[in-house]
Amino acid sequence: MKLALLGADATTLEIVRAAVLRGDTVAYGCELNDRVAMLREIVPGIELCDGWEELATGRLADAVVVAREVSDLRRADQVVKLSQAGVPLLFSHPVFGDPLPYYEVELAQREVGHAPVLPFLPARLNPATQRFRRSLSDAGGQGGPRRFVLQRYLSAARPWTAREQLAHDADLLRYCVGPVTEVAAFGPRASDPATRELNVQLTTATGDSVTWTSEVTAGEPRGALTCKAHDKSTVLKMPDDGAWTIDGETVGDNPGSPPAVAVLNALEAALTGKPVGLDIDDAIEAMTVVEAVDRSLRRRRTIQLRTERESERETFRATMSAWGCVLLLLLTFSIPAVALLVWLQVPWASYIPHAVAVLLVVFLLAQLLIRVIPREE
């Protein structure tokens, strides 16, 4: 593949190294700022673009790798325009600080309909994660409650906050356990956005409880996801550097492969139209959980989440139902109003029933608009 960069951060540097390992070409870069020298050490031949708009032509690369920027608003505007231009994207996660810009990008992608937009969520692509998920599915028929504990140890040497880590782990939990329906968060410095120590209690749509914790370690950054069910524990160990294991057993043909390689493999498959099990919806759902954690910290209460997102057809039906109620109320109050106006001999009172009849006809005809709204696939 031929890649171009829009910005540079720790994640995109990881992607560039994996691209070189795969034999891909990182040809162009834009808005690299102080990372230019570091990137030239990895990719000596990278060329700098005069402006990010050049990337929207689609002629410079097969896909654009997007890094996070200080300003969510500016980066969102760039990503939306690239998506509208049909440019395939792979973006650092979290590339935005809240879910709203993700929805804007998703809407732009839906308008184009064919350009893949993938978040950097490598955990779900790891063979160990996929086997762990299958083991949970196989044991699901036994019934009974399940309890999960995900412990995260963040490196003291890396400026990676609890919030940023949770943006990844929320997707891991959704992939393995199911959608989150309740969130309650607390911690010693929980109100600080840069805190690295946090405790989050989650409940999934299946009724399972999950405890997520993060703390700083002087050792290697790592994580462990434990499932306790039916008097048995299964542990998925997730070191940042090294092979992931399930109960001490290494999984996969190439367990030491960098996580970014799996994401680039998924991007390459997506460019050919193959389903890869990763898209922008996964980033949206993860950031929705993170945003719920923020609200839980501010309000000091449990936050309820919806597990289903409304489609355009559902929104249309809800809107029509609301307008139908308004028209019924209008019809109810118009009868005594007309009678009163006729008794007062108001000249135009006789036109009110005709106006109400016209509104009812327009309302009934508007119901046919649902036929032009595409069904969700």
Protein Blocks (a to p, Z undefined) as FASTA:
>chain_A
ZZddedjdfklmmmmmmmmmnopacfbcchkljmmmmmmmmmmmbccdfbfklmmnopmp
mbdcddddfblmlmmmmmmmmmmnopacdddddfbfbfklmmmmmmmmmmnopaccdddd
fklmpmklmmmmmmmmmmmmngpaddddddddddfkbccdfklmmmmmmmmmmmmnopcf
bdcdddfklmpmkbcbdcdddddfkopacdddddddfbdcdddddddeehiacdddddfb
dcddeehiagdjblmbcfklmmmmmmmmmmnopaehiafklmmmmmmmmmmmmmmmmnop
acdddfbdcdfklmmmmmmmmmmmmmmmmmmmmmmmmmmmmmnopaklmmmmmmmmmmmm
mmmmmmmmmmmpccdZZ
